[in-house]
Amino acid sequence: MDKKLQRLETFHVQDLHGATYKVHAYEHMTRIHAFLDMETQWEPTGLIEYKLATGEHLELDDKGDLFVPGSSMPLHRVQTVAHVQ
């Protein structure tokens, strides 16, 4: 079974000290072969993976907070405000 990651979104998080980090959310996809028309189709598996833009993996807890593995400092999503011109 072939697998790939598809980026779902990019957002920013902030730690308790105010430092801001960019996070990418990826969904794991699996390839399904459609034998009738010989086309390849990618389907979502439902598994989401979070990574800092620098490549480190993040873990998601039950409350929706992200953590660097081995750290107890939560990273909270920064709410973005649309600018009106």
Secondary structure, DSSP 8 states (H G I E B T S, - for coil): --EEEEEEEEEEEE-TTS-EEEEEEEEEEEEEEETTTTEEEEEEEEEEEEEETTS-EEEE-TTS-EE-TT----BEE--------
